[in-house]
Amino acid sequence: DTGAAMSSYHREECERIWRRLGCKSEEDRVDIGAIVRHNRYLEQSFPELLERYAEVAVKGAVTWDSFQALYLGTPLKAAGAKRERGTDDEERQVRRQFSSSELRELFDALVREGASAIQLADVIREQELVQEHVPELLTRWSDIDADDSGDISWDEFRMFFGAADEWLEYQLGEVVGLEDLKSQIRRFYRGVKLDQARRRCGHNLGADAGKYHMIFQGNPGTGKTSMGRLMARLLHRVGILPKDELTEVQQDQLVAGYVGQTAAKTQKVIDDAAGGLLFIDEAYRLSQGKNEFGKEAIEQLMAAMNEPPGKAPIMIFAGYPADMRNFMAQNDGLYRRIPYTFDFPNYTCSELAEILDIMSAKSGFALRRSLLANGRQRLACIVETETLPRARSLMNGGLCERIFAFAKQALDARDDMDSPSVELTQEDIVAACRQIPPPPEAARLKGDRDTSGESAADEQEVSELREQLQRLQAEVGELRSKNAQLKREAALGNSQDLLKATMKGSGADATLLNATSLGELQSVHAVLKEVRRLKAELEGRDEEVKQLQSEVRRRDARVRQLEKENDALAARVATAKVSADFFPPGTRVQYLSGSANKWLDAVVQAVDEAAGTYELDIKKNAARDRIRAAQALDCIAEEAEDMVRACSVPARPSAAAARGGGGAAQVV
C-alpha cells in the first residue's frame, strides 16, 4: 500500500511538472525552448531532464511517455532512431550569414571549457547569447544536430550557420568520389553567386539568367537523388528557392490514363512542388514510343519552366546518359530551357570499397583491418575480381548494399550465439560478392525495349564494349610498335646496304632522296642508341635496387638479432638487480649450518628480499643472519686451485698435502 501510494504521488508530481512546462495534454511535447525558459525550476524539481535530454528528445522535443519514464525511472525507449528533421515552412527562412571567425567566437562562447560540442546545459547557461545571435538553436536543434548525437559539434554548427560556400564544401566532402561532378557543382554555385553580385551592381541580366533547370545523367546508384537534395538545400541557402524541399516523381505520377487528365495531374504536381525543387526520375520515359500522354505532361512542364522559382519549382530531369541524350534530341523545347547538365560517372572499385566501409560502420559492423590497409587496396581488389563490370555499372552504390547484406548473412551463419562478432572478414566479403546475381540479360534480348531507340541497358553495354575495344586496340598498338622496333633493330645492319642498292639513279632527285633517307636512318640510329643507353641505365638501376633491398634485408636481420640480444641482456639485468644489502646471485658465501655447527661454503642461487632469505646451492630459504661473505684465505685458495688446474704440468704435492693437510694453503 505504501509503495502504491508513493507511485501515485510520483505520477501526480510528474503531471504537475508537465503542466508547469506549458503542456496541457499528453499529446503535447516539451521543446528545448520550454526547457531553457524553466531551467531553474527544473534544476530543483527534475534535474534528470536537463542531464539526459539528448537521450529522450525526438525531433528536438520530449514526448509525455519519455518524460514520464525518465521521471519514474522506468526503462527508456531509444530515441535516436526516431529523430527526424524539422520541416515547418515557417522555419525555412534565410538566416544571417556569419564569417568563419565570428562563428568560431560564438561556438567557443557557448561550449564549456574542455568540451568539444554544444550541449543543452550550454544553451541554458548562455540563453541570452543564443536568443540574440543564434535563436535557431532553440527552434531547429534537431536540424542542426545532423548525426543525431544529442549535441552539436563544430562541424555541424559551422555547416548550419556558416556561409553557403563553407556549407557546400562540407557537404561535398561527405560524398565519396565523383570529383568531376563536384567540380561541376562548384562552377554552378560560383555562377549563381556571380549573377547575384551582378544584379546587386545594377546589371540587367535578362530572364534567361534566372533559369536553373538542369539534367542529371548517370547510371543507377551514382547519387543523383542525393545530389538533388543537396542542390535544393544549396539553392535555398543562396536565396533562390523559398524552401529546400525536393519532390521526387516518375512518369506514373505525371501521366493519367485518359485524354485531358494528364495536364491537370501534372499541374497539381507542379503546384505542390512550387518554391522547391522537382526531381523527375527516368524523365526519358515521357517521350518513349507513342506516349501521347507523356508528351502532354512534357508540354505542361515546359510551360511551368518559364515561371520564376517562387511560382514554380526548379526542375531536374534525371536518367541514363544515352536515354537522356535521346530525350533532349526529341524535345527541342526542353533543350532550350535547360541550361545545366551534370554527369554522374560510375564509381571506381576503390570508391565502392570506401562506400562499403562507411556503410558497414554506420550499421555497427567493422571490416577486418587487413581489408582496409593501404587505402582499402585489398577490399577494392576483391570488389574488382569477384563482381562483374556490368553489375558494378548498373548498381554502383547499390552494389555495396547487396555485398553488405550477403556478408552479414555469411557472418551470421558461422557466428557464435554466446559471443557474437561484428567483424566482417575477407571470406565474408568474397562469399557475398559471389552471391550477387548477374545482371538480367534475357529480358533485353527478347525485345524488352522501347521502339523509339535502344534501352539504357543496351546503350550501356555498347559503351562498355567500346571501352574494352579501345583498351585492347591500345594494347595491340603498343605491341605492334614494340615488334616493329625489334624488327628495325634486327634489320638495321642491312638497311643502309639496301638503300644503296635501290638508289642507282643519278641526278638531283636521286641525290636529294638519298640524303633524306640517310638523314632519316641517322635519326633512327640516334633514337636506337638512346634507347639502348636508357635500357642499360635502367638495368643498372634495377641492380642497384636489388642490392639496396638485399642490404635492407641484411640490416633488418641484424636489427632483429640486436633486439633479441637486448631483450636477453635486459632479462639478465632484471634477474641480477638485487639490493646492495644482499649478496647477488652467483656470489660465493658461507652458511652457518646448525647441524654441522660450522660455516659451510655455498653459492647464492636467488634472493628473496621481501622475505629476507637466500636460496643457496646447499640450502633453500637460508636466513639472512646465517650468511656471511666468504673468508679471504678461502677465496684465495680457491683461486689458486683454479690456476693450478689451468696449468698443463701437474703440481707436486707437498708434505702437508700427503699428511692430509690443506694443500691449497701450501700453494699459497
Secondary structure, DSSP 4 states (H G I P E B T S, - for coil): -HHHHHHHHHHHHHHHHHHHTT--STT--EEHHHHHHTHHHHHHH-HHHHHSHHHH-BTTEE-HHHHHHHHHTPPPPP-GGG------GGG--PPPP--HHHHHHHHHHHSPTT-SEE-HHHHHHTHHHHHHH-THHHH-HHHH-TT-SSSEEHHHHHHHHS-HHHHHHHHHHTS-S-HHHHHHHHHHHHHHHHHHHHHHTT----SGGG---EEEEE-TTSSHHHHHHHHHHHHHHTTSSS---EEEE-GGGT--SSTTTHHHHHHHHHHHHTTSEEEETTGGGGGSSS-HHHHHHHHHHHHHHTS-TTTS-EEEEEE-HHHHHHHHHH-HHHHHH--EEEEEPPPPHHHHHHHHHHHHHHTT-EE-HHHHHHHHHHHHHHHHHHS-HHHHHHHTHHHHHHHHHHHHHHHHHH--SSS---EE-HHHHHHHHHHSPPPP-HHHHTT-S-TTS--HHHHHHHHHHHHHHHHHHHHHHHHHHHHHHHHHHHHHHHHHHHHHHH----SHHHHHHHHHHHHHHHHHHHHHHHHHHHHHHHHHHHHHHHHHHHHHHHHHHHHHHHHHHHHHHHHHHHHH---TTSPPTT-EEEEEETTTTEEEEEEEEEEETTTTEEEESS-SSEEGGGEEEPPHHHHHHHHHHHHHHHSSSPPPPPHHHHTT--HHHHH-
